[in-house]
């Protein structure tokens, strides 16, 4: 039996009915001991996360601290980013250099406001989203 190319396989699948295709998938899963449904679950997860994010925006009980600009005291801002996160020096510098960038995600209101105050005191321009 000659080996089929990917394109030839696709053409063969196009000729199958949905029932035949479903039977093929079941047989494929048995023979290769895999589950073809896994990608569907993965694809559904971002949609659920997107819905959760929309709910958070409505309730506004979590905030993202976004560094808009480092300002004149870049070194101080880098130090504050390191103090607020678990980032190393190089990673914190990358966040500051890459402004606008998110410093904290999903922080509660108190933490977000405290972080904003610390960063602004160091000379940065910060917004809460």
N, C-alpha and C positions, 0 to 999 in steps of 0.2 A: 504494500500500500504506500503510495506516495504521500509525503508530508504536505499538508495544506498550508498555504500562507495565511496570514491574518486577514487579508482582504477576502480570500476565498471562504474563510470561516464566516466572516460577517455576511457575505452574500448568501451563504447557506442558512444562516440564522434568519435572514430577512424572509426566506421562503416558509419558515415554520409558523404555525398558528400559535396563539398565546398558550394554549393547552400543551402543545408539543414543546414549546420553549420552557414552560414550567416543569414538565417532566424531565427535560434535559438538565435543568438546573438542579433538580433533586438528585438525579443520577450522578451529576458532576460532584455534588457535595458528598455523596456516599463514597464514590471512587477515590476522591482526593482528600477526604476527611476535612473539609473546609465548610464554612458557612458563607454563602453569597449575600446573606442579609446584613452582615456587619456594616458595609458601607452605607446602607440606608440609615442605620442607627447613628452613625457618625454624622451623616448629613442632617439628621433631625436635631442633633444636639446644638449646633449653632443657632438654629431657628428658635429653640427653646431659650437659649442664652440671650438672643436678641429680644425676645419677649420679656425676659427678666430685666434686661437693661432698660427697656421702655417703662416698666413698672417703677424701677428705681428713680428714673427721671421725674415721674409724676409725684412720688412720695418725697423725693429730695432728702433722704436720710443718709445718702452717701455721696461723697464729692470727690472729684479728681482735682488734684492740685497741679496746675499747669504753669510751668516756667515759660513766660513769654520772652523775656530778655534778661541777660545776666547783669547788665549795667556796667559801671566802672570798676567795681570791686569783685571781679570774676573769681579770684582765689577765695574770698570770703563766701561767695555763693556756692562754690564747689564744696567747701567745708560744711556748709549748712545742708547741702544735698546729701553728703555722706552721713551727717548726723541724723537726718530724717529717714534714711534708707539703710539697707545693709550693703550698699554698693561700695566697691573698692575705689581707690583714687582715679584710676583710668576710666572706670565705668561712669563715675560721677562727673568727671571732666567731659566725657562724651555726651552725657545728658545736658550739661550746661552749654557745650559748644553746639549741640543740635537744637537749641531753643528755636521755636517753641517745642517743648517736650513735656510729657507728663512725669511728675516726680512721684506722686502718690496716687493710687487708684482706689476708689471705693472706700475712702476714709470717712469716718463719721464727722459730723459738723465741727465738733470741738477740736479734733485732731487736725482737720483741714484748715481751720482758721488759725490755729497755733502755728502750723507749718507755713502758712501764707505770711504771718507776722514775722516769723524768723527769717524767711527768705527776703522779705521786703526790707527788714532791718539790715540785712547784709548788702542791700543795694539792688536786688532783682525786681523785675516787674512780674507779678504773679496774678493769675485769675483762678477762680474756683468754678468748676463746671459740674 
